[in-house]
């Protein structure tokens, strides 16, 4: 699952090195704006065949938090 999520992040943030993505957070990335959040959500929904509510968008603050959210939605957490 993590490699698939890394791919989603790479598509939205092509200038961020793959090894830096696991520590990526909205607070430390100026390019992570509302448009990037919605784009990331859309890619994740498509990649993992899950639905993410608009309430869940508030949780899109870091790679690790998003990874946990996906795990919950997939029943892995």
PDB file of N, CA, C and O in Angstrom, chain B, residues numbered from 101:
ATOM      1  N   UNK B 101       0.816  -1.186   0.000  1.00  0.00           N
ATOM      2  CA  UNK B 101       0.000   0.000   0.000  1.00  0.00           C
ATOM      3  C   UNK B 101       0.870   1.264   0.000  1.00  0.00           C
ATOM      4  O   UNK B 101       0.552   2.243  -0.675  1.00  0.00           O
ATOM      5  N   UNK B 102       1.962   1.232   0.757  1.00  0.00           N
ATOM      6  CA  UNK B 102       2.793   2.430   0.865  1.00  0.00           C
ATOM      7  C   UNK B 102       3.383   2.840  -0.478  1.00  0.00           C
ATOM      8  O   UNK B 102       3.449   4.030  -0.785  1.00  0.00           O
ATOM      9  N   UNK B 103       3.808   1.877  -1.277  1.00  0.00           N
ATOM     10  CA  UNK B 103       4.395   2.231  -2.575  1.00  0.00           C
ATOM     11  C   UNK B 103       3.350   2.848  -3.498  1.00  0.00           C
ATOM     12  O   UNK B 103       3.667   3.739  -4.287  1.00  0.00           O
ATOM     13  N   UNK B 104       2.122   2.385  -3.405  1.00  0.00           N
ATOM     14  CA  UNK B 104       1.045   2.976  -4.216  1.00  0.00           C
ATOM     15  C   UNK B 104       0.759   4.408  -3.768  1.00  0.00           C
ATOM     16  O   UNK B 104       0.525   5.286  -4.598  1.00  0.00           O
ATOM     17  N   UNK B 105       0.777   4.638  -2.464  1.00  0.00           N
ATOM     18  CA  UNK B 105       0.567   5.988  -1.943  1.00  0.00           C
ATOM     19  C   UNK B 105       1.733   6.895  -2.325  1.00  0.00           C
ATOM     20  O   UNK B 105       1.528   8.063  -2.654  1.00  0.00           O
ATOM     21  N   UNK B 106       2.944   6.370  -2.282  1.00  0.00           N
ATOM     22  CA  UNK B 106       4.108   7.144  -2.732  1.00  0.00           C
ATOM     23  C   UNK B 106       3.918   7.597  -4.177  1.00  0.00           C
ATOM     24  O   UNK B 106       4.252   8.729  -4.524  1.00  0.00           O
ATOM     25  N   UNK B 107       3.387   6.720  -5.011  1.00  0.00           N
ATOM     26  CA  UNK B 107       3.131   7.066  -6.405  1.00  0.00           C
ATOM     27  C   UNK B 107       2.140   8.205  -6.544  1.00  0.00           C
ATOM     28  O   UNK B 107       2.304   9.075  -7.400  1.00  0.00           O
ATOM     29  N   UNK B 108       1.111   8.205  -5.706  1.00  0.00           N
ATOM     30  CA  UNK B 108       0.134   9.301  -5.729  1.00  0.00           C
ATOM     31  C   UNK B 108       0.806  10.617  -5.354  1.00  0.00           C
ATOM     32  O   UNK B 108       0.582  11.642  -5.997  1.00  0.00           O
ATOM     33  N   UNK B 109       1.631  10.580  -4.309  1.00  0.00           N
ATOM     34  CA  UNK B 109       2.340  11.785  -3.891  1.00  0.00           C
ATOM     35  C   UNK B 109       3.302  12.262  -4.973  1.00  0.00           C
ATOM     36  O   UNK B 109       3.412  13.462  -5.222  1.00  0.00           O
ATOM     37  N   UNK B 110       3.997  11.327  -5.617  1.00  0.00           N
ATOM     38  CA  UNK B 110       4.931  11.705  -6.681  1.00  0.00           C
ATOM     39  C   UNK B 110       4.211  12.385  -7.839  1.00  0.00           C
ATOM     40  O   UNK B 110       4.756  13.301  -8.456  1.00  0.00           O
ATOM     41  N   UNK B 111       3.000  11.949  -8.136  1.00  0.00           N
ATOM     42  CA  UNK B 111       2.236  12.554  -9.227  1.00  0.00           C
ATOM     43  C   UNK B 111       1.834  13.991  -8.898  1.00  0.00           C
ATOM     44  O   UNK B 111       1.827  14.854  -9.776  1.00  0.00           O
ATOM     45  N   UNK B 112       1.502  14.245  -7.636  1.00  0.00           N
ATOM     46  CA  UNK B 112       1.055  15.579  -7.230  1.00  0.00           C
ATOM     47  C   UNK B 112       2.237  16.497  -6.915  1.00  0.00           C
ATOM     48  O   UNK B 112       2.181  17.701  -7.164  1.00  0.00           O
ATOM     49  N   UNK B 113       3.301  15.920  -6.370  1.00  0.00           N
ATOM     50  CA  UNK B 113       4.476  16.705  -5.965  1.00  0.00           C
ATOM     51  C   UNK B 113       5.727  16.169  -6.671  1.00  0.00           C
ATOM     52  O   UNK B 113       6.579  15.556  -6.028  1.00  0.00           O
ATOM     53  N   UNK B 114       5.847  16.393  -7.977  1.00  0.00           N
ATOM     54  CA  UNK B 114       6.964  15.814  -8.734  1.00  0.00           C
ATOM     55  C   UNK B 114       8.341  16.351  -8.337  1.00  0.00           C
ATOM     56  O   UNK B 114       9.353  15.716  -8.634  1.00  0.00           O
ATOM     57  N   UNK B 115       8.394  17.493  -7.680  1.00  0.00           N
ATOM     58  CA  UNK B 115       9.684  18.072  -7.300  1.00  0.00           C
ATOM     59  C   UNK B 115      10.196  17.572  -5.949  1.00  0.00           C
ATOM     60  O   UNK B 115      11.305  17.914  -5.538  1.00  0.00           O
ATOM     61  N   UNK B 116       9.394  16.769  -5.264  1.00  0.00           N
ATOM     62  CA  UNK B 116       9.802  16.226  -3.964  1.00  0.00           C
ATOM     63  C   UNK B 116      10.452  14.864  -4.195  1.00  0.00           C
ATOM     64  O   UNK B 116       9.881  14.004  -4.865  1.00  0.00           O
ATOM     65  N   UNK B 117      11.630  14.675  -3.645  1.00  0.00           N
ATOM     66  CA  UNK B 117      12.344  13.401  -3.801  1.00  0.00           C
ATOM     67  C   UNK B 117      11.560  12.272  -3.136  1.00  0.00           C
ATOM     68  O   UNK B 117      10.971  12.461  -2.072  1.00  0.00           O
ATOM     69  N   UNK B 118      11.556  11.107  -3.764  1.00  0.00           N
ATOM     70  CA  UNK B 118      10.797   9.960  -3.252  1.00  0.00           C
ATOM     71  C   UNK B 118      11.160   9.650  -1.796  1.00  0.00           C
ATOM     72  O   UNK B 118      10.287   9.306  -1.000  1.00  0.00           O
ATOM     73  N   UNK B 119      12.426   9.767  -1.453  1.00  0.00           N
ATOM     74  CA  UNK B 119      12.838   9.453  -0.085  1.00  0.00           C
ATOM     75  C   UNK B 119      12.357  10.482   0.932  1.00  0.00           C
ATOM     76  O   UNK B 119      12.363  10.212   2.133  1.00  0.00           O
ATOM     77  N   UNK B 120      11.937  11.667   0.463  1.00  0.00           N
ATOM     78  CA  UNK B 120      11.422  12.703   1.356  1.00  0.00           C
ATOM     79  C   UNK B 120       9.911  12.621   1.548  1.00  0.00           C
ATOM     80  O   UNK B 120       9.372  13.241   2.464  1.00  0.00           O
ATOM     81  N   UNK B 121       9.232  11.876   0.708  1.00  0.00           N
ATOM     82  CA  UNK B 121       7.769  11.829   0.766  1.00  0.00           C
ATOM     83  C   UNK B 121       7.245  11.263   2.089  1.00  0.00           C
ATOM     84  O   UNK B 121       6.279  11.813   2.618  1.00  0.00           O
ATOM     85  N   UNK B 122       7.822  10.201   2.653  1.00  0.00           N
ATOM     86  CA  UNK B 122       7.273   9.684   3.917  1.00  0.00           C
ATOM     87  C   UNK B 122       7.266  10.691   5.068  1.00  0.00           C
ATOM     88  O   UNK B 122       6.518  10.518   6.030  1.00  0.00           O
ATOM     89  N   UNK B 123       8.076  11.726   4.983  1.00  0.00           N
ATOM     90  CA  UNK B 123       8.073  12.758   6.023  1.00  0.00           C
ATOM     91  C   UNK B 123       7.356  14.027   5.559  1.00  0.00           C
ATOM     92  O   UNK B 123       7.374  15.044   6.252  1.00  0.00           O
ATOM     93  N   UNK B 124       6.730  13.964   4.393  1.00  0.00           N
ATOM     94  CA  UNK B 124       6.043  15.139   3.844  1.00  0.00           C
ATOM     95  C   UNK B 124       4.865  15.536   4.734  1.00  0.00           C
ATOM     96  O   UNK B 124       4.122  14.692   5.235  1.00  0.00           O
ATOM     97  N   UNK B 125       4.724  16.844   4.911  1.00  0.00           N
ATOM     98  CA  UNK B 125       3.617  17.386   5.697  1.00  0.00           C
ATOM     99  C   UNK B 125       3.208  18.729   5.113  1.00  0.00           C
ATOM    100  O   UNK B 125       4.025  19.457   4.550  1.00  0.00           O
ATOM    101  N   UNK B 126       1.944  19.035   5.258  1.00  0.00           N
ATOM    102  CA  UNK B 126       1.409  20.271   4.688  1.00  0.00           C
ATOM    103  C   UNK B 126       2.134  21.496   5.264  1.00  0.00           C
ATOM    104  O   UNK B 126       2.329  22.489   4.563  1.00  0.00           O
ATOM    105  N   UNK B 127       2.528  21.424   6.527  1.00  0.00           N
ATOM    106  CA  UNK B 127       3.179  22.561   7.181  1.00  0.00           C
ATOM    107  C   UNK B 127       4.572  22.845   6.627  1.00  0.00           C
ATOM    108  O   UNK B 127       5.055  23.973   6.725  1.00  0.00           O
ATOM    109  N   UNK B 128       5.216  21.846   6.053  1.00  0.00           N
ATOM    110  CA  UNK B 128       6.591  22.034   5.577  1.00  0.00           C
ATOM    111  C   UNK B 128       6.706  22.109   4.056  1.00  0.00           C
ATOM    112  O   UNK B 128       7.810  22.195   3.518  1.00  0.00           O
ATOM    113  N   UNK B 129       5.568  22.077   3.365  1.00  0.00           N
ATOM    114  CA  UNK B 129       5.589  22.096   1.899  1.00  0.00           C
ATOM    115  C   UNK B 129       4.687  23.207   1.369  1.00  0.00           C
ATOM    116  O   UNK B 129       3.468  23.045   1.333  1.00  0.00           O
ATOM    117  N   UNK B 130       5.269  24.329   0.958  1.00  0.00           N
ATOM    118  CA  UNK B 130       4.450  25.438   0.459  1.00  0.00           C
ATOM    119  C   UNK B 130       3.610  25.059  -0.757  1.00  0.00           C
ATOM    120  O   UNK B 130       2.553  25.647  -0.987  1.00  0.00           O
ATOM    121  N   UNK B 131       4.074  24.077  -1.540  1.00  0.00           N
ATOM    122  CA  UNK B 131       3.327  23.671  -2.726  1.00  0.00           C
ATOM    123  C   UNK B 131       2.096  22.829  -2.390  1.00  0.00           C
ATOM    124  O   UNK B 131       1.275  22.564  -3.268  1.00  0.00           O
ATOM    125  N   UNK B 132       1.959  22.408  -1.139  1.00  0.00           N
ATOM    126  CA  UNK B 132       0.813  21.604  -0.711  1.00  0.00           C
ATOM    127  C   UNK B 132      -0.311  22.562  -0.322  1.00  0.00           C
ATOM    128  O   UNK B 132      -0.477  22.906   0.848  1.00  0.00           O
ATOM    129  N   UNK B 133      -1.069  22.980  -1.315  1.00  0.00           N
ATOM    130  CA  UNK B 133      -2.179  23.897  -1.099  1.00  0.00           C
ATOM    131  C   UNK B 133      -3.496  23.146  -1.261  1.00  0.00           C
ATOM    132  O   UNK B 133      -3.509  21.920  -1.371  1.00  0.00           O
ATOM    133  N   UNK B 134      -4.601  23.885  -1.274  1.00  0.00           N
ATOM    134  CA  UNK B 134      -5.914  23.238  -1.356  1.00  0.00           C
ATOM    135  C   UNK B 134      -6.102  22.487  -2.671  1.00  0.00           C
ATOM    136  O   UNK B 134      -6.728  21.427  -2.690  1.00  0.00           O
ATOM    137  N   UNK B 135      -5.579  23.014  -3.755  1.00  0.00           N
ATOM    138  CA  UNK B 135      -5.692  22.322  -5.041  1.00  0.00           C
ATOM    139  C   UNK B 135      -4.909  21.010  -5.014  1.00  0.00           C
ATOM    140  O   UNK B 135      -5.388  19.987  -5.503  1.00  0.00           O
ATOM    141  N   UNK B 136      -3.715  21.042  -4.446  1.00  0.00           N
ATOM    142  CA  UNK B 136      -2.918  19.817  -4.329  1.00  0.00           C
ATOM    143  C   UNK B 136      -3.634  18.794  -3.454  1.00  0.00           C
ATOM    144  O   UNK B 136      -3.588  17.598  -3.740  1.00  0.00           O
ATOM    145  N   UNK B 137      -4.291  19.249  -2.399  1.00  0.00           N
ATOM    146  CA  UNK B 137      -5.022  18.343  -1.515  1.00  0.00           C
ATOM    147  C   UNK B 137      -6.153  17.653  -2.256  1.00  0.00           C
ATOM    148  O   UNK B 137      -6.321  16.440  -2.135  1.00  0.00           O
ATOM    149  N   UNK B 138      -6.928  18.404  -3.016  1.00  0.00           N
ATOM    150  CA  UNK B 138      -8.046  17.824  -3.764  1.00  0.00           C
ATOM    151  C   UNK B 138      -7.531  16.882  -4.852  1.00  0.00           C
ATOM    152  O   UNK B 138      -8.109  15.819  -5.076  1.00  0.00           O
ATOM    153  N   UNK B 139      -6.462  17.261  -5.518  1.00  0.00           N
ATOM    154  CA  UNK B 139      -5.868  16.397  -6.544  1.00  0.00           C
ATOM    155  C   UNK B 139      -5.365  15.098  -5.923  1.00  0.00           C
ATOM    156  O   UNK B 139      -5.585  14.016  -6.468  1.00  0.00           O
ATOM    157  N   UNK B 140      -4.695  15.210  -4.793  1.00  0.00           N
ATOM    158  CA  UNK B 140      -4.196  14.031  -4.088  1.00  0.00           C
ATOM    159  C   UNK B 140      -5.351  13.128  -3.664  1.00  0.00           C
ATOM    160  O   UNK B 140      -5.276  11.908  -3.813  1.00  0.00           O
ATOM    161  N   UNK B 141      -6.410  13.721  -3.142  1.00  0.00           N
ATOM    162  CA  UNK B 141      -7.584  12.949  -2.744  1.00  0.00           C
ATOM    163  C   UNK B 141      -8.146  12.171  -3.928  1.00  0.00           C
ATOM    164  O   UNK B 141      -8.452  10.984  -3.808  1.00  0.00           O
ATOM    165  N   UNK B 142      -8.278  12.830  -5.053  1.00  0.00           N
ATOM    166  CA  UNK B 142      -8.821  12.196  -6.251  1.00  0.00           C
ATOM    167  C   UNK B 142      -7.955  11.023  -6.706  1.00  0.00           C
ATOM    168  O   UNK B 142      -8.472   9.956  -7.036  1.00  0.00           O
ATOM    169  N   UNK B 143      -6.648  11.221  -6.722  1.00  0.00           N
ATOM    170  CA  UNK B 143      -5.733  10.145  -7.116  1.00  0.00           C
ATOM    171  C   UNK B 143      -5.814   8.966  -6.152  1.00  0.00           C
ATOM    172  O   UNK B 143      -5.814   7.810  -6.577  1.00  0.00           O
ATOM    173  N   UNK B 144      -5.883   9.253  -4.869  1.00  0.00           N
ATOM    174  CA  UNK B 144      -5.960   8.194  -3.860  1.00  0.00           C
ATOM    175  C   UNK B 144      -7.271   7.426  -3.996  1.00  0.00           C
ATOM    176  O   UNK B 144      -7.279   6.197  -3.914  1.00  0.00           O
ATOM    177  N   UNK B 145      -8.375   8.135  -4.202  1.00  0.00           N
ATOM    178  CA  UNK B 145      -9.662   7.456  -4.392  1.00  0.00           C
ATOM    179  C   UNK B 145      -9.598   6.502  -5.580  1.00  0.00           C
ATOM    180  O   UNK B 145     -10.082   5.372  -5.508  1.00  0.00           O
ATOM    181  N   UNK B 146      -9.003   6.962  -6.660  1.00  0.00           N
ATOM    182  CA  UNK B 146      -8.896   6.133  -7.860  1.00  0.00           C
ATOM    183  C   UNK B 146      -7.936   4.959  -7.649  1.00  0.00           C
ATOM    184  O   UNK B 146      -8.251   3.826  -8.014  1.00  0.00           O
ATOM    185  N   UNK B 147      -6.789   5.222  -7.074  1.00  0.00           N
ATOM    186  CA  UNK B 147      -5.763   4.188  -6.882  1.00  0.00           C
ATOM    187  C   UNK B 147      -6.220   3.075  -5.943  1.00  0.00           C
ATOM    188  O   UNK B 147      -5.950   1.898  -6.182  1.00  0.00           O
ATOM    189  N   UNK B 148      -6.915   3.461  -4.875  1.00  0.00           N
ATOM    190  CA  UNK B 148      -7.287   2.487  -3.846  1.00  0.00           C
ATOM    191  C   UNK B 148      -8.760   2.080  -3.907  1.00  0.00           C
ATOM    192  O   UNK B 148      -9.206   1.261  -3.103  1.00  0.00           O
ATOM    193  N   UNK B 149      -9.516   2.639  -4.847  1.00  0.00           N
ATOM    194  CA  UNK B 149     -10.948   2.338  -4.999  1.00  0.00           C
ATOM    195  C   UNK B 149     -11.688   2.546  -3.677  1.00  0.00           C
ATOM    196  O   UNK B 149     -12.437   1.684  -3.217  1.00  0.00           O
ATOM    197  N   UNK B 150     -11.454   3.721  -3.079  1.00  0.00           N
ATOM    198  CA  UNK B 150     -12.123   4.085  -1.834  1.00  0.00           C
ATOM    199  C   UNK B 150     -12.764   5.452  -2.012  1.00  0.00           C
ATOM    200  O   UNK B 150     -12.413   6.205  -2.921  1.00  0.00           O
ATOM    201  N   UNK B 151     -13.702   5.762  -1.133  1.00  0.00           N
ATOM    202  CA  UNK B 151     -14.324   7.083  -1.122  1.00  0.00           C
ATOM    203  C   UNK B 151     -13.780   7.851   0.077  1.00  0.00           C
ATOM    204  O   UNK B 151     -13.717   7.332   1.192  1.00  0.00           O
ATOM    205  N   UNK B 152     -13.397   9.075  -0.172  1.00  0.00           N
ATOM    206  CA  UNK B 152     -12.902   9.944   0.893  1.00  0.00           C
ATOM    207  C   UNK B 152     -13.886  11.098   1.019  1.00  0.00           C
ATOM    208  O   UNK B 152     -14.147  11.815   0.054  1.00  0.00           O
ATOM    209  N   UNK B 153     -14.425  11.267   2.211  1.00  0.00           N
ATOM    210  CA  UNK B 153     -15.404  12.331   2.429  1.00  0.00           C
ATOM    211  C   UNK B 153     -14.697  13.680   2.533  1.00  0.00           C
ATOM    212  O   UNK B 153     -13.493  13.756   2.780  1.00  0.00           O
ATOM    213  N   UNK B 154     -15.466  14.723   2.341  1.00  0.00           N
ATOM    214  CA  UNK B 154     -14.886  16.061   2.479  1.00  0.00           C
ATOM    215  C   UNK B 154     -14.428  16.294   3.918  1.00  0.00           C
ATOM    216  O   UNK B 154     -13.490  17.057   4.150  1.00  0.00           O
ATOM    217  N   UNK B 155     -15.079  15.647   4.887  1.00  0.00           N
ATOM    218  CA  UNK B 155     -14.630  15.753   6.280  1.00  0.00           C
ATOM    219  C   UNK B 155     -13.230  15.167   6.447  1.00  0.00           C
ATOM    220  O   UNK B 155     -12.429  15.672   7.233  1.00  0.00           O
ATOM    221  N   UNK B 156     -12.940  14.097   5.701  1.00  0.00           N
ATOM    222  CA  UNK B 156     -11.624  13.463   5.776  1.00  0.00           C
ATOM    223  C   UNK B 156     -10.521  14.355   5.216  1.00  0.00           C
ATOM    224  O   UNK B 156      -9.347  14.161   5.533  1.00  0.00           O
ATOM    225  N   UNK B 157     -10.884  15.326   4.389  1.00  0.00           N
ATOM    226  CA  UNK B 157      -9.865  16.221   3.825  1.00  0.00           C
ATOM    227  C   UNK B 157      -9.105  16.969   4.914  1.00  0.00           C
ATOM    228  O   UNK B 157      -7.947  17.342   4.724  1.00  0.00           O
ATOM    229  N   UNK B 158      -9.757  17.188   6.055  1.00  0.00           N
ATOM    230  CA  UNK B 158      -9.087  17.853   7.172  1.00  0.00           C
ATOM    231  C   UNK B 158      -7.906  17.033   7.676  1.00  0.00           C
ATOM    232  O   UNK B 158      -6.987  17.572   8.293  1.00  0.00           O
ATOM    233  N   UNK B 159      -7.934  15.725   7.411  1.00  0.00           N
ATOM    234  CA  UNK B 159      -6.863  14.833   7.856  1.00  0.00           C
ATOM    235  C   UNK B 159      -5.691  14.789   6.880  1.00  0.00           C
ATOM    236  O   UNK B 159      -4.668  14.168   7.169  1.00  0.00           O
ATOM    237  N   UNK B 160      -5.828  15.431   5.748  1.00  0.00           N
ATOM    238  CA  UNK B 160      -4.764  15.433   4.742  1.00  0.00           C
ATOM    239  C   UNK B 160      -3.683  16.435   5.147  1.00  0.00           C
ATOM    240  O   UNK B 160      -3.518  17.483   4.522  1.00  0.00           O
ATOM    241  N   UNK B 161      -2.948  16.085   6.214  1.00  0.00           N
ATOM    242  CA  UNK B 161      -1.924  16.993   6.733  1.00  0.00           C
ATOM    243  C   UNK B 161      -0.520  16.425   6.614  1.00  0.00           C
ATOM    244  O   UNK B 161       0.460  17.162   6.717  1.00  0.00           O
ATOM    245  N   UNK B 162      -0.416  15.115   6.396  1.00  0.00           N
ATOM    246  CA  UNK B 162       0.905  14.509   6.227  1.00  0.00           C
ATOM    247  C   UNK B 162       0.763  13.153   5.553  1.00  0.00           C
ATOM    248  O   UNK B 162      -0.313  12.556   5.537  1.00  0.00           O
ATOM    249  N   UNK B 163       1.863  12.686   5.003  1.00  0.00           N
ATOM    250  CA  UNK B 163       1.882  11.372   4.371  1.00  0.00           C
ATOM    251  C   UNK B 163       1.445  10.303   5.364  1.00  0.00           C
ATOM    252  O   UNK B 163       0.622   9.448   5.036  1.00  0.00           O
ATOM    253  N   UNK B 164       1.993  10.349   6.577  1.00  0.00           N
ATOM    254  CA  UNK B 164       1.701   9.312   7.567  1.00  0.00           C
ATOM    255  C   UNK B 164       0.236   9.300   7.990  1.00  0.00           C
ATOM    256  O   UNK B 164      -0.348   8.229   8.154  1.00  0.00           O
ATOM    257  N   UNK B 165      -0.361  10.468   8.166  1.00  0.00           N
ATOM    258  CA  UNK B 165      -1.773  10.532   8.553  1.00  0.00           C
ATOM    259  C   UNK B 165      -2.647  10.000   7.418  1.00  0.00           C
ATOM    260  O   UNK B 165      -3.612   9.276   7.661  1.00  0.00           O
ATOM    261  N   UNK B 166      -2.312  10.356   6.195  1.00  0.00           N
ATOM    262  CA  UNK B 166      -3.071   9.867   5.042  1.00  0.00           C
ATOM    263  C   UNK B 166      -2.911   8.356   4.906  1.00  0.00           C
ATOM    264  O   UNK B 166      -3.871   7.654   4.591  1.00  0.00           O
ATOM    265  N   UNK B 167      -1.715   7.864   5.141  1.00  0.00           N
ATOM    266  CA  UNK B 167      -1.470   6.415   5.095  1.00  0.00           C
ATOM    267  C   UNK B 167      -2.352   5.692   6.115  1.00  0.00           C
ATOM    268  O   UNK B 167      -2.941   4.657   5.805  1.00  0.00           O
ATOM    269  N   UNK B 168      -2.441   6.233   7.320  1.00  0.00           N
ATOM    270  CA  UNK B 168      -3.300   5.638   8.352  1.00  0.00           C
ATOM    271  C   UNK B 168      -4.769   5.682   7.944  1.00  0.00           C
ATOM    272  O   UNK B 168      -5.501   4.716   8.157  1.00  0.00           O
ATOM    273  N   UNK B 169      -5.203   6.796   7.359  1.00  0.00           N
ATOM    274  CA  UNK B 169      -6.589   6.931   6.905  1.00  0.00           C
ATOM    275  C   UNK B 169      -6.917   5.878   5.852  1.00  0.00           C
ATOM    276  O   UNK B 169      -7.971   5.245   5.911  1.00  0.00           O
ATOM    277  N   UNK B 170      -6.026   5.694   4.903  1.00  0.00           N
ATOM    278  CA  UNK B 170      -6.242   4.684   3.862  1.00  0.00           C
ATOM    279  C   UNK B 170      -6.296   3.293   4.488  1.00  0.00           C
ATOM    280  O   UNK B 170      -7.135   2.472   4.117  1.00  0.00           O
ATOM    281  N   UNK B 171      -5.408   3.033   5.430  1.00  0.00           N
ATOM    282  CA  UNK B 171      -5.417   1.750   6.125  1.00  0.00           C
ATOM    283  C   UNK B 171      -6.745   1.479   6.804  1.00  0.00           C
ATOM    284  O   UNK B 171      -7.256   0.360   6.755  1.00  0.00           O
ATOM    285  N   UNK B 172      -7.306   2.501   7.439  1.00  0.00           N
ATOM    286  CA  UNK B 172      -8.618   2.363   8.077  1.00  0.00           C
ATOM    287  C   UNK B 172      -9.695   2.070   7.039  1.00  0.00           C
ATOM    288  O   UNK B 172     -10.532   1.189   7.238  1.00  0.00           O
ATOM    289  N   UNK B 173      -9.672   2.801   5.942  1.00  0.00           N
ATOM    290  CA  UNK B 173     -10.694   2.618   4.904  1.00  0.00           C
ATOM    291  C   UNK B 173     -10.598   1.236   4.263  1.00  0.00           C
ATOM    292  O   UNK B 173     -11.606   0.670   3.841  1.00  0.00           O
ATOM    293  N   UNK B 174      -9.383   0.697   4.192  1.00  0.00           N
ATOM    294  CA  UNK B 174      -9.186  -0.623   3.593  1.00  0.00           C
ATOM    295  C   UNK B 174      -9.309  -1.747   4.621  1.00  0.00           C
ATOM    296  O   UNK B 174      -9.189  -2.926   4.287  1.00  0.00           O
ATOM    297  N   UNK B 175      -9.551  -1.365   5.875  1.00  0.00           N
ATOM    298  CA  UNK B 175      -9.678  -2.358   6.929  1.00  0.00           C
ATOM    299  C   UNK B 175      -8.357  -2.957   7.362  1.00  0.00           C
ATOM    300  O   UNK B 175      -8.316  -4.078   7.869  1.00  0.00           O
ATOM    301  N   UNK B 176      -7.269  -2.212   7.166  1.00  0.00           N
ATOM    302  CA  UNK B 176      -5.940  -2.706   7.524  1.00  0.00           C
ATOM    303  C   UNK B 176      -5.480  -2.195   8.882  1.00  0.00           C
ATOM    304  O   UNK B 176      -4.480  -2.667   9.423  1.00  0.00           O
ATOM    305  N   UNK B 177      -6.208  -1.232   9.429  1.00  0.00           N
ATOM    306  CA  UNK B 177      -5.767  -0.637  10.700  1.00  0.00           C
ATOM    307  C   UNK B 177      -6.496  -1.247  11.872  1.00  0.00           C
ATOM    308  O   UNK B 177      -6.252  -0.866  13.017  1.00  0.00           O
TER     309      UNK B 177
END
